[in-house]
């Protein structure tokens, strides 16, 4: 037996429920005997909401994919509702859950129960293989945006159900207006029951209807679908949406409410349904969960819910006064700062690359080398093979100096790569190596020929640090700047408008023959920066670098590597790579030596200087070349954002921008303001002379102390 | 008509000065040439009724309400008579009505109940905060995580020799 204490603010915590007797609970449930005490789970009175992981390792196989922890037999009053991972993860290690309480209840006795699966076999909970997506926690009062993960289903999925807290929680304060929107892309003719639910978990915490703002529900609602609307269900938590939609409930103060669309058929892919709503929290520290979404039918594509920050909805009042030193604000307030290109018809469209991420050429442009054309071949080897080569120069007395010199000529370049760009091995490891006209036995090392020197991979996608925290022009340049350090290539600046609120994905394309790397940076803009089709703008950037560490065992200057490196630099510049390689092979532009067919010796001799050590050292701020081994190998994203702080004295004496409408008494008693400067006031309600009223107005607008 | 002399110790822009008014002496005599206009009075009063520390006066029940005045000037006359000029403190006189006014506030000395995200050119200290995020170090993971596979090869050699032509 053990106990659990969950704090009010519910930061991520780990809880071990392994002591709970799940088998006992399951047996009791099978016998339909109601709840069974399977262990102590003690909550303190301050418990309100939590999110964490539970050790569910002893939940028996097949027990359930959902469990409840009740305070009584009354289901709606359950305090914890959680879901184990989907079937293949059952018995696993993590569980996400939410806990809440009813105010005033005795919360000292709660019993975990593991009921049988009460949903049809076709149901399953959403995949939680990526728990990071569920760490969705923040204060909307701080004007942040939280984007829910995009849930996608394949074709012919009969039903998907996102559990209560799959979309996360948020907390806010009294007077904080917040909103949420849901975008749902559909497929062909399916019925859907989906929506957003807001549940307030704290004591006496209600949502206000925020009169004057009605939910905005758009999209194709054809095929006899019922309308969207808010739904109110009193004190109950609503695990599933009702089929009834009550518009009039929206005028009430709501504790738990939701908007849902029932049986809405979406005609075709691209017919989005978008639902938005706003609400205002009445009390401080409202804990609310953005919860259930459920749809059923075929071919649904994806659904995403976005929490909108508090003052996003208050922007109208913010636009009243732009007369001080703010940047020029125009339509780009909600749009991109990137400049669109004018179309032929006068409309504007953003220049955008094709959606194909693999936009770099896929063909093997180096086949001339790996296949021996040009007289060379590329090998991957370990240090033992290098030792074998060196040893034949210095220890093999059967070779004459002339033979050793010729062999030395055969070493074009040797370099080390601090990354896995070794290419594709051709055949098995070799026993002998051909060097000039001699063979070198590989006695202590391994070596293999490379048939394809190209390599590529994705280093990752980053979005967490790119959230539109301020959710206004301050999220973009020049106030917010984004830079990306790419190993072996250096630092590049990325326009904030092209990634804030979105994501950055970094891929690399490498060539082991030179160590050259081309990075492809895909920037997906946030929701405010869209292309002509209304989708988030996507931009690609290409940056080149080099990570080869030259090993000076060869007797020639490494002209080959230099020329080939410069040629490959054209990749990043968007030039014709194939043409560049052709020029290099056709002749030596530096020394003017033509390359005849099979004339490899002449070609390489052009850059040969006998018995000179390799002196090619590449340095620079990119930490590439010879610094590759000791430099930073991680991609580093840096986001510089403005952050405001208020001078304490000025706060008292001069005040900060308010734009709030209220009685002065409210400012004095509730807002505890000191200095107050009025912008608009009508003093005619005061029974005073005109001279007195004029002076009152003048004083108020000049600033008074309440 | 009763005069109450005070020493006022707060900013004149303070609406409710009650806790900043310190009575200097109870007055019982006042004489003005006239009471118009109400917001700018001048007249003669006994010097005894307004000690030197007095800079503020409340006159009870003048034109139907208690009114508060700043002493803007005082000049000694003969026989203990003081000539004073008074300017009405409309904020204090009408403080109750003022508190009930519905207003749009331009600036206020609060950080919690104002829309602090509105751009402000006034002395807010705005500075930059740089956050740094890293991708997982896939390079090293690949390199060291595959000792038996293709990544066991540390080096790349480009060679020319018999068999490569």
Interface residues (C-beta under 8 A of the other chain):
Chain A: X143 X175 X311 X314 X317 X318 X321 X322 X324 X325 X326 X369 X372 X375 X376 X377 X378 X379 X380 X381 X382 X383 X385 X386 X389 X407 X409 X410 X411 X412 X413 X414 X415 X416 X417 X418 X419 X420 X422 X424 X425 X433 X434 X435 X436 X437 X438 X439 X446 X447 X448 X450 X457 X459 X460 X462 X464 X465 X470 X472 X487 X506 X512 X513 X515 X548 X551 X560 X561 X598 X600 X601 X604 X633 X634 X635 X636 X637 X638 X639 X640 X641 X642 X643 X644 X645 X646 X647 X650 X651 X652 X653 X654 X655 X656 X657 X658 X659 X660 X661 X662 X663 X664 X665 X667 X668 X670 X671 X672 X673 X674 X675 X676 X677 X678 X679 X680 X681 X682 X683 X685 X686 X687 X688 X689 X691 X692 X695 X696 X699 X700 X701 X702 X703 X704 X705 X706
Chain B: X10 X11 X13 X14 X15 X16 X37 X38 X39 X88 X90 X91 X93 X94 X97 X98 X99 X100 X101 X102 X103 X104 X105 X106 X107 X108 X109 X110 X111 X112 X113 X114 X115 X116 X117 X118 X119 X120 X121 X122 X123 X124 X125 X126 X127 X128 X129 X130 X131 X132 X133 X134 X135 X136 X137 X138 X139 X140 X142 X143 X146 X150 X151 X152 X153 X154 X155 X156 X157 X158 X159 X160 X161 X162 X163 X164 X165
